[in-house]
Amino acid sequence: MKRRTLLASAAALSLAAGSAFAQDKVKAGFIYVGPVGDGGWTYEHDQGRKAVEAELGDAVETVYQESVPEGADAERAITQMALSGADIIFTTSFGYMDPTMNVAAKFPDVKFEHATGFKRADNVSVYSARFYEGRAIQGHIAGKMTKTNKIGYIASFPIPEVIRGINSAYLHAKKVNPDVEFSIVWAYTWFDPAKEADAARALIDNGADVILQHTDSTAPQAAAQEAGNVITFGQASDMAEFGPVPRVSSIIDNWAPYYIDRVKAVMDGTWESTDTWDGISTGMVGIGEISSAVPADVKAEALALKDAIAAGDYHPFTGPINKQDGTPWLAEGETASDGDLLGMNFYIEGLTGDVPN
Amino acid sequence: MDLSSINPVLLVASIMVSATPILLAAIGEMVVERAGVLNLGVEGMMITGAVVGFAVAVNTGNPALGFAVAALASAVLSLSFGVLTQLLLSNQVATGLGLTLVGLGLSSLIGKPYEGMKSPTLPKLDMGFLSDMPVVGRMLFSHDLMVYLSLALVIVVWAVLKYTRIGLILRAVGENHDAAHALGYKVVRIRMMAIFFGGACAGLGGAYLSLVRVPQWTEGMTAGAGWIALAIVVFASWRAGRVAIGAYLFGGVTVLQLNLQAAGAAVPVALLSASPYLMTILVLVFISARGAHGAPASLGRPFHASA
């Protein structure tokens, strides 16, 4: 009897200690698709994690796991993180969508935040950035600066986010240069420097003198630098070390304010499942310094475009826009709805090739 | 479809660059496996070579020295695998996987200060009239030294295994270590040397990635190249010539499919993306189909002189 009481009180004590500890520190977990040193996508998410630590100090503990493959193994990694006591878990790649939903169903008390997806639950929020706004500016600069009128695009996976970027860049390149052509290479990876470099080289060998990338490493920048006479744009991160050429500007993902907000919400107990999709106006999408290699007038136009988007005066997808097969998508002056954009699975008129499925 | 924008000269040139890292790693691993040791740590040794080669080249401005030190570093790392599996008789599969993990972790630690830096790359060789020949000159005779060294290495490995006493002993150790031991050969010592050689080759392959093919250091940059090399050794049924065919096929189809995409070929992209794996496996299985080409009989089995 005595022993039982002792055991029970010991258990109660350890439970109390456990919960007291949990109250002291909120544990925020991050699942990354690549290594934190990729210099692009994952690097910026990790900068956001560090900002959470810097801002909230001792009140928070962060953990992360890098290079987690998308698919079945992700579920194991997320479960592990939930079991290890994380209060909020950010899963930072599109392919973690279903694994996140599955794990979230098993851990109703843990908050989940899935980047770039579209499935939600009471304890699953989604967040993403309107990268296509940045792509519009890239397209404008690319269209103005290409001499061969061939623009190479290294795409990762045929998901709406990537297709949106291609369409936005093409639309704005075409606007300023009707002769422009896009060559799109699907790398089927987010991170494989050797393959990304090979893809960049293949595009350059085929006559492209502008390389846009939607993969995470800086390898295409290095390949372009080696080739010379090719310009590139930093992807997800500034990649300023490759400026002023080949890298002439960049899209910078700034997750820090969002991450700080969300972790704070968990601390305050005000966390709710939300759907966030911010762009240039809130600073979630940043446009990196436009380098001296860009002529002053092109730079001024690009900045004006950026300001118009930020102010909400201009939507990058404003009609008239037709789909690739010529059927109308947006009428004159009509802007794309978020629903259309989130599910975008078609090329716009003028792009060649098919969207892989 | 308009494929005229693909320049065959540039295509062949980039295929050779693309195949070299895998070829180097695979030929080294083949020697290790012919000695009867299964080292699954190729990925770890490659990435160690990549980071060490890059760091040395950046600090000394000498890419050749980078390659040399990368080979040495990976070889020394592979010796840790050798000591564990050959002297302490640990499980080869588990130790090899451990070696990969150690290599990945170690490399990201060493590589931190080198992210985003630019290194001197290997100069392209100028082979006089050979390089000046139209078409063929640019295709085949104006690469950097490592491309030719890797091909020379294949020939040397093939000749040594086939025609020399050393090669015969190495194969004997791999086929039946008890018999080799009974004949008085130092099984463990020979295997250690093979492991060392395999490590050095993987290191060269890794350094080729970071110094020539990409060229830069990025954490995790081998992204599975070591595993491809391992697979090629198996599908090439442990023959040097076939390893070379496999590596060139894999590198070649990878580059070719990217070029086809860039040129806008009307082939489904999913098929193109899978094609390097499909083609390599199909061709190697086809050419290995005739005759008995099993694995070395003692592959992966532990050896102790007392047994």
Interface residues (C-beta under 8 A of the other chain):
Chain A: G34 P35 V36 G37 D38 G39 S67 G152 P158 S183 I184 V185 W186 A187 Y188 T189 F191 D192 P193 A194 K195 A197 D198 A199 R201 A202 L203 D205 N206 G207 A208 S217 T218 A219 A222 A223 Q225 E226 M239 E241 F242 T352 G353 D354 P356 N357
Chain B: S5 I6 N7 L10 L11 S14 S18 P21 S108 G111 K112 E115 G116 M117 K118 T121 L209 R213 V214 P215 Q216 T218 E219 G220 M221 T222 A223 G224 A225 T254 V255 L258 N259 Q261 A262 A263 G264 A266 P268 V269 A270 S273
